């Protein structure tokens, strides 16, 4: 079976991130919200775009 190194790296990073938060979804969401507040200009809000 073919192994894609980029996908494997993404999975390793994801696994490390969830392990850092004890696999607790509430902790993960809280961390993502905190990060979003720290860098609000880097977040894309597509809700404000007009639909054509």
C-alpha positions in Angstrom: 0.0 0.0 0.0 1.2 3.5 -0.9 2.0 5.7 2.1 1.7 9.5 1.6 4.3 11.2 3.9 2.3 14.5 3.9 -0.9 12.8 5.1 1.1 10.8 7.7 2.6 14.0 9.0 -0.8 15.6 9.3 -2.1 12.6 11.2 0.9 12.7 13.6 0.3 16.4 14.2 -3.4 15.8 14.8 -2.6 13.0 17.2 -0.1 15.1 19.1 -2.6 18.0 19.4 -5.5 15.8 20.7 -3.2 14.0 23.1 -2.1 17.4 24.5 -5.7 18.0 25.4 -6.3 14.6 26.9 -8.6 13.7 23.9 -11.3 16.0 25.5 -13.3 17.7 22.8 -14.4 20.5 25.2 -10.7 21.3 25.9 -9.8 21.2 22.2 -12.7 23.6 21.3 -11.7 25.9 24.1 -8.1 26.0 22.9 -9.2 26.7 19.3 -11.5 29.5 20.4 -8.7 31.0 22.5 -6.3 30.9 19.5 -9.0 32.5 17.4 -9.3 35.4 19.9 -5.5 35.9 19.9 -5.4 36.3 16.1 -8.9 37.5 15.0 -7.5 39.0 11.8 -6.3 35.6 10.5 -9.7 33.9 10.8 -11.9 33.8 7.7 -15.6 34.4 8.4 -17.5 33.2 5.4 -20.9 34.0 6.9 -20.5 37.6 5.9 -20.0 36.8 2.2 -22.9 37.4 -0.1 -24.2 34.4 -2.0 -24.6 34.8 -5.7 
